[in-house]
Amino acid sequence: MVELMKLELKQIKMRTYIKTAILISIVMMGFIYLFAYAPKLEPNDPDLLIFSGYTNVVKLYGVVHMTAFSILASVMYSRFIIDGYSGQRLILLFSYPIRRQKILLVKLAVVFLFISLSMAACNLIVFSTFGITELIYPIVEETITTAFIQDAIITTFIMATLTGSISIVATGIGFIKKSIPAALISAIILSSLSCNVVAYSLPDYDASVIMTIIAMMAAALTIMLLIYNVNHMEVE
């Protein structure tokens, strides 16, 4: 499995996706400071209370971060799976002396690991920078504690899992419809729904955990459907 993943990476031009992940990280750096400063724009506006406190700032950052990486993941899945299992690429793919479902799982694993590691690296940079500057020149009217680190870790884990699951479901929709735009639109819609649920449940994690479990179950069913379809595909 590991050797197949290495072979898959050699065939993929990852530079573009790495640059995109770096760009997302830069943009997200701006977002977390924007969220932290938002209550100061209109101190008496009750609607801006959603941005008050480190817990809310971290979670709101997390849902925007998740949406950005969900779209990136869907683009990658579309390129490697929807596009990969069509035309002349399909003939070449099925000529390999390897089980079809194993190739599919390798492609899914490569993208999932890249997105998860990219999100973790992005959060490490953003949260570390934000945390250090808050110790020097605080924006949020709270004292930064270990709870901030705990929230950052929990948010990273939940959003990475949710991102991977949502993008797999979106890819399944695009695969069935044989449409990359359908996969991207599905990713945006699913991410938006998840963001709304998480945002309205602040500052609790319960809704995020439930949403993640549902998304993981949907992703598992989607993978099973993809395996079935790939195993029954015929080269024309």
Secondary structure as the mmCIF struct_conf table of DSSP 4:
data_model
#
loop_
_struct_conf.conf_type_id
_struct_conf.id
_struct_conf.beg_label_comp_id
_struct_conf.beg_label_asym_id
_struct_conf.beg_label_seq_id
_struct_conf.end_label_comp_id
_struct_conf.end_label_asym_id
_struct_conf.end_label_seq_id
HELX_RH_AL_P HELX_RH_AL_P1 VAL A 2 GLN A 11
BEND BEND1 ILE A 12 ILE A 12
TURN_TY1_P TURN_TY1_P1 MET A 14 MET A 14
HELX_RH_AL_P HELX_RH_AL_P2 ARG A 15 LEU A 41
BEND BEND2 GLU A 42 GLU A 42
TURN_TY1_P TURN_TY1_P2 PRO A 43 ASN A 44
HELX_RH_3T_P HELX_RH_3T_P1 PRO A 46 PHE A 51
BEND BEND3 GLY A 53 GLY A 53
HELX_RH_AL_P HELX_RH_AL_P3 TYR A 54 TYR A 77
HELX_RH_PI_P HELX_RH_PI_P1 SER A 78 ILE A 82
TURN_TY1_P TURN_TY1_P3 ASP A 83 TYR A 85
BEND BEND4 SER A 86 SER A 86
HELX_RH_AL_P HELX_RH_AL_P4 GLY A 87 LEU A 93
TURN_TY1_P TURN_TY1_P4 PHE A 94 SER A 95
BEND BEND5 TYR A 96 ILE A 98
HELX_RH_AL_P HELX_RH_AL_P5 ARG A 100 ILE A 136
BEND BEND6 TYR A 137 TYR A 137
BEND BEND7 VAL A 140 GLU A 142
HELX_RH_AL_P HELX_RH_AL_P6 THR A 146 LYS A 177
TURN_TY1_P TURN_TY1_P5 LYS A 178 LYS A 178
HELX_RH_AL_P HELX_RH_AL_P7 ILE A 180 TYR A 200
TURN_TY1_P TURN_TY1_P6 SER A 201 PRO A 203
BEND BEND8 TYR A 205 TYR A 205
HELX_RH_AL_P HELX_RH_AL_P8 ASP A 206 ASN A 231
TURN_TY1_P TURN_TY1_P7 HIS A 232 HIS A 232
#
